[in-house]
Amino acid sequence: MNIVFVLTYVVKYEKRTEFQILVKRFLKFKKDNPKAFEGLNSWRLFQQEYGGVAGSHVEMWEYKNLEELDKVNARMMKHKEMKEIHKEFHKLIDHATFTESIWNTVA
């Protein structure tokens, strides 16, 4: 059964435009470097529209297992561009809202 690495966070209000640009930069990097993402089954990004904390984002990274998560993460972070994207991401979010969790597929 697959696992899903889930990130939740709120982008700082004044940083929303920069965040949209960073997402496009990440998607281009992902497209241009498919070998770095071998083992990643899927990646999804959602923005909450109604209920809970308005404007919250949820990222879902799906892998076969924890070992694949570790391999992909290590491969991605070998790239200077990905390190820069990761660094910029953390400047744009409200860290009081940031969570990471791993979900197991049940059914």
C-alpha positions as CSV (number, residue, x, y, z in Angstrom):
1,M,0.0,0.0,0.0
2,N,1.2,3.5,-0.8
3,I,2.0,6.3,1.7
4,V,1.2,10.0,1.3
5,F,3.5,12.6,2.7
6,V,1.2,15.6,3.6
7,L,2.2,19.2,4.1
8,T,-0.2,21.9,5.3
9,Y,0.6,25.6,5.6
10,V,-0.7,29.1,5.0
11,V,1.1,31.4,2.6
12,K,1.7,34.9,4.1
13,Y,-0.9,37.2,2.7
14,E,1.7,39.6,1.2
15,K,3.7,36.7,-0.3
16,R,0.8,35.1,-2.4
17,T,2.1,36.3,-5.8
18,E,5.6,35.2,-5.0
19,F,4.2,31.8,-4.0
20,Q,2.4,31.4,-7.3
21,I,5.7,32.2,-9.1
22,L,7.6,29.7,-7.0
23,V,5.0,26.9,-7.7
24,K,5.5,27.5,-11.4
25,R,9.3,27.4,-10.9
26,F,8.9,24.1,-9.0
27,L,6.7,22.6,-11.7
28,K,9.2,23.6,-14.4
29,F,12.0,22.0,-12.4
30,K,9.9,18.8,-11.9
31,K,9.2,18.6,-15.6
32,D,12.8,19.3,-16.6
33,N,14.3,16.8,-14.1
34,P,12.2,13.6,-14.3
35,K,15.0,11.4,-13.0
36,A,15.1,13.3,-9.7
37,F,11.4,12.4,-9.2
38,E,11.6,8.7,-10.1
39,G,9.7,6.9,-7.4
40,L,7.2,9.7,-6.8
41,N,3.8,8.4,-7.8
42,S,2.0,11.7,-7.7
43,W,2.1,15.2,-6.4
44,R,-0.9,17.4,-5.7
45,L,-1.3,20.9,-4.3
46,F,-4.7,22.2,-3.0
47,Q,-5.8,25.5,-1.6
48,Q,-8.7,25.5,0.8
49,E,-11.7,27.5,-0.3
50,Y,-14.2,27.1,2.5
51,G,-14.0,26.1,6.1
52,G,-11.1,25.8,8.4
53,V,-8.3,28.3,8.0
54,A,-9.0,30.3,4.9
55,G,-6.3,30.1,2.3
56,S,-4.6,27.0,3.7
57,H,-2.6,24.8,1.3
58,V,-2.3,21.1,1.3
59,E,0.5,19.3,-0.6
60,M,0.3,15.5,-1.1
61,W,3.3,13.6,-2.2
62,E,2.5,9.9,-2.9
63,Y,5.1,7.2,-2.8
64,K,5.2,3.4,-2.7
65,N,6.8,3.4,0.7
66,L,9.0,5.4,3.1
67,E,12.1,4.2,1.5
68,E,11.0,5.7,-1.8
69,L,10.2,9.0,-0.1
70,D,13.8,9.1,1.3
71,K,15.4,8.2,-2.0
72,V,13.4,10.8,-4.0
73,N,14.0,13.5,-1.4
74,A,17.7,12.8,-1.4
75,R,17.8,12.9,-5.2
76,M,15.8,16.1,-5.4
77,M,17.9,17.9,-2.9
78,K,21.1,17.2,-4.8
79,H,20.0,19.9,-7.2
80,K,21.0,23.5,-6.5
81,E,17.7,24.7,-8.0
82,M,15.6,22.5,-5.7
83,K,17.6,23.7,-2.7
84,E,16.8,27.3,-3.7
85,I,13.1,26.5,-4.2
86,H,12.9,24.9,-0.8
87,K,14.7,27.9,0.9
88,E,12.4,30.4,-0.8
89,F,9.3,28.3,0.1
90,H,10.1,28.7,3.8
91,K,10.3,32.4,3.4
92,L,6.8,32.6,2.1
93,I,4.8,30.6,4.6
94,D,3.6,31.2,8.1
95,H,5.6,28.7,10.1
96,A,3.0,28.6,12.9
97,T,0.7,26.9,10.4
98,F,3.2,24.4,8.9
99,T,2.6,20.7,9.5
100,E,4.1,17.5,8.0
101,S,2.5,14.0,8.3
102,I,2.6,10.6,6.7
103,W,-0.6,8.8,5.8
104,N,-0.9,5.1,5.0
105,T,-3.4,3.8,2.5
106,V,-6.1,1.8,4.2
107,A,-8.5,0.9,1.4
